[in-house]
Amino acid sequence: MPRPRPAARTPGWAVARPRPSCSLRVYVRLIYFAINGQCAQGGSDVSRTRYARSGGLRIAYELRGKLNWRRPWLVLIQGMALDRSGWGPVLRKLRRHFRLVLVDNRGSGRSGLPAASFDVADMAADVVAVLEGAGIRRAHVMGASLGGMVAQELAIDHPERVDALVLVSTTPGWPFAYPMPAASLRLIAAAGSMTREAALRRHVENALSVRGGEREPGLADRLVEHQRSRVAAPGAWPAQAAAGARYAGLLRQTRIRARTLVLQGAADTVVDPRNGKLLASRIPGAQLVIFPELGHLLFWQEPDSFADVVTLFLLADAKINKSAPAAVAGTTAHGRPLGEAPPPQRRPASRSR
């Protein structure tokens, strides 16, 4: 019996095929969200808080961009009185190039606060515990202010964990460092007689340079509102301040072997800006970039320029930074280039080594 022939196709028409109800791209995004806890598209993050054990203490952290396995890891460590949300202004640009580890220091955010006092070395051990818990062997590390001291300790005591190092608005510690500027010392002395709201505003304004505030008048209000919305454990800020005040780097920064970038605002009134040059001169091969009109929280004042400088450095060749982001302003006694950060909204000029 002859087999039936398939129906002839109408010329110019293709046979319709059923389409899946959901595209592969949508499936990928759903899986990405489920595993990584954040949206695959640009927009707000809904990252899941994770916890690591450091001794008997629980340390909170987030992983962002975990599935982008070709990108290097970058650990972000904040300073006193800021939790991991303090990196908010620069996350949009940084996550384009890095997988991010955002850490809540002990006493900040959702991390625990020990009953006893602690030191910067203890805070560095917390970061190691986070890396262990996340299964990350090695990463770039960036720390700001107190977080910069923690990052130094990490690079000194755990060099196998640190690929490249970025130190922001920080100090090498006692006894070979410039002390806190007089403006901040006077504010600390006077804060006890202020209301909590007044003291918060004064500290925020002190962390921003005058010129930086003029560039974006509403920035101080945004920072005050941000800090007002973050609830810290009682005694957390004094405990962190005491840890920073006791930090004694001695001259151990000479032992740092990670590629290092030092970023400093020239108008910083919380950390003496001269400490940036001290750090760059002590760390072998370190580069220093100065932001001329910015204060302590320069990553809030000029987040795009800040993120560009950090990205160019971290993605540069490991031996020679061929795309250094600023024009030459001078050299140290060791011949390392110094520079000023590019002006906002301008493409940074290249500089020679």
N, C-alpha and C positions, 0 to 999 in steps of 0.2 A: 504494500500500500504506500503510495507516495507521501513523503513528509510535507506538512503544510509549510508554505513559504511565509516568511515574515512580511508584515504589511509594508507596502512601498512607502518611502518617505516623500512627503510633499516637497518639491524643489524649493530651496530658499528657506526652509524651516528646519530647525534642529529639534531633536527629540527632547522633550522636557524631562528633567530629572528632579526628583525630590531633593530639597535643600534641608540641611540640618537646621533645627530651630535656633541654635546658638552657634556663633562663629568660633573658630579656634582661638581667635584673639580674646574673645570674652572668657572662654574657658581658662586661658592662661592667666588673665587678670584675676579671675575668681580664685584660682589656685594660689597665685602670688599673695592675694589678700589673706587667704586662710592660713598660709604658712608663715608669712612675714609680718602680718598684722598691720599692713599699711596699703594705701591705694596705689595701684600701678600707674595711674594717671597722675598728673600734677594736681595739687590740691592739698587739703588738710590731711594730716597723718592721724591714724588711729593705732599707733604702735602699742604693742603689748609690753607691759612692765614685767621684767624678769628679775630674778633675785639670785645673788651669789652669797655664799657663806665665807666670811672673813673672820676666823676665830669663832667667837660666838655671836658675831654681829651679822645682820642681814643687810646687804648692799644692793640697792635697786639700780637697774640699768635698762637700756633699750638697744635693740639692734635695728638699724634701718638699711634697706637695700641688700638684705642678706642673699637674695637669689642672684644678684649681679656678681657672680663669682669671679669674673675677670678683673673687677675693680679692687684696689687695695683697701684694707681696713684702716680707718682713722678713728682713734680714741679721743674723745673730747672731755676735758676735765675743767670744771668751772671753779671760780674763786669763792671767797667768803660771801655768804648770804644769798647766793644764787644756786638754784638747782639746775638740772640738765636743760630745763626750758629756757635758761638764759642764753643758750646758743641759737635761739629761734631765728633772729634776723639773717644768719648766714647759712642756715640749713638748706634752703632752696638751691643755692649754687653748689655747695659742697657735695650734696647727694647726687649731683650729676656725674661726679667723678670718683666717689669713694663710697664704700660701705661704712656706715657710721656706728660707733659704739658710744652712747651717751650715758655718762655715769652720774649718779647722785652721790656726792661726797657724804661721808658719815655725818648725820645731823641735818642733812638737806633733803628736800623732796620726800621720797618714801623710804630712804635708808634709815637704819636705826642709829641711835646715839648711845654710846657707852656711858656708864655711870662714872667711870674714872676719866682722868684727862688723857689726851692722846697727842701724838706728834705727827709731823709730816711723813715720817717713815711708815707709820701705821696706815696713813691714807694711801701711800704708794702700795702697801700690801693689799689694800682693798681693791685696787685696780688690777693687780695680779690675779686676785681671786675671781674678778669679773672675767678676765681673759681665759682663765682656766675653765670657768663655768660655761663660757660661750664656745669653748673649743678653738680659740684663736691663738696660734703659736706666736705670731709676730705681727706688729702693726705700726703705722705711723702714730705719733702721740702729740696732741696739742693741749697745752694747759695755759690758763689765764690767771694772773695774780697768784693767789694761794695755790690754784691748780697748776701754775707754772713751777712752783716749788715741788709739788708732788711729781710733776713730769720730770724734773731734774733728778729727783731721788730714784725714779723708775729707771732712767737712762744710766745712772751711776751703779745702782745695785742689781739691776736686772737687764743688762745690756742685750741679752739674747732676745728680749721681748720687743725692743724698740728698733724700728727701721730708720725713720727720720723723725726729727724732733722740732716742734714749733713752740717757742716760749713767748708769751704775750704779757706785756705790762707786769713784769715780775722782777724779782731780786735774787742775787746769789746768796743772800742770807749773811748772818753774822759770822765772824767779826769784820769781814772785808767787804762792806757794802755801804752805800749811802743810806742814812736813816730816812724815816718817813718825813715828808715835807711838813713845815710848820703849820700850814693851813689845815691839814688833816688832824694834826695833834690838837690844835685849838678846838676843832669841831668835836673831837672825841671827848675833850674835857667839858665842853658846854652841853653835850647831848643829854647828860643826866638831868639837866634842869628843863628840858623840852618835853612837850607831849610826844607820844609815839609817832603821830602823824607828822609833826613838825620836824622831828629828828630824821624820819625816813626821807622827807623831801630834801632836807639839807644834805644828807649823805648822797642822794642821787645827783643833786646839782653839783656837788663837789667832785663826783666821778665823771662829770662831763665838763669839757673845756668851755670857756665863754664863747669862743668862736664857733665851736661845734653846736652849742645851743642856739646861736643866732642862725646857723644854717638850717636847722630844723626846730622851730620854736616849740612844737608840741612833744618833743622827744622826752623831756623830763616828766611830763604828765603821763606819757605811756609807760615809762619805767616805774613811776610811783604806783600806777594802777597794777602793773605786772607784779610788783613786789607785795602789794596789798593782798593780791589774790593767792599768794603762796604762803601757806602756813608752815612755820618752822617749829621744831621741837623746842620747848623751853630750855634755855641755856645753850642752844646749838651754836649761835653766832659767837658768844664769848669764848666757847671752847675752840671753835675754829680760829678765832683771832689769836688766842693764846698759842695755838700750835704754830701759826705763822710767825708770831713774835719770837718764839723760841728757835725758829729754824736757823741752824748754823751750817751753812754750806762749806765753810772753811775755804779751801781751794780745790775741793774735790771735783769741781766742774772740768778740770783739766783731764779727768779720766773718761769723760764722755767721748765716745767714738761714733755716735750716730751723726749723720748729716744734720746740721742745726740751723734754724732760722730764728732770729730774735726780732720781734716786732714791738715797737715802743711809740707811744704818743708823746710828742715833745711838750704838750701842755698838761701832762699827767700831774695831778696834785695829790694822788694817793701813794704812788711809788715814784721816787725820785727818778726822772728820766735818764739820769747819768748811769743808773744801774744797767740799762740796756747795753750800753757800750762796755761796761765791766764784764757782763756775761759773754758778749761776743768776743772780747779779747781773751777770755779764759778758756773757752771751748774751742778745741782745735778745728780750724776750717769754718767756723761759724760765720754766717752772714747776718748783717743788721740792717733793718729797714725802719726808717723814722717816718711817722705820720706827723707833719709839721704842726697842724693846728688842733690835733685831737687829744683827748684826755685818756683817762683810765679805761673807759668802756668803749674803745675805738671800734670794736666790732658791732656796736649798736649805732655809733655815729656814722660810719661809712662801711656798711656791711658788704656792699658789692666790691669796692676796692680791696677791702680786707680779704674777702674770699678769693679774689683773683690772684692776689699776691701769694696766699697760702697754696692755692692750686698749682700755680706756675712752679713754685719751689718743689712741692712734693712730687710732681710729675716729671720734673727735670731728670736728666741723666744722673746716675748715682755718683759719678766721678767729678763732673764739671757742670755747674748750673749754667747752661748756655743761654737760657732765656730769663735771666734775672730781671725782676720787674721794675727796677728803678734806675734813675740816672745817677752817675757817680757824684758823691758829695765829698769824698775824701777816703783815706785809707788808714787802717790801724798801723801800729808799729810792726805788726806781723804781716802787713801787706794784703789783708783781706779787704774786700770792697765794702764800703758803707754806702747807704743811699737814702733817699727820701722817697716815701710812697708817692705813687702817681696822684695827681689831682683828681677829684671825683668827676665821673662822666668822661674821662679822657683815657685813651688807650695808653698804657704805660710804655715809656721808651725803653729800649734795650740799653744795657750798660756793658762795658767791657770788664773783663775779670781783673 
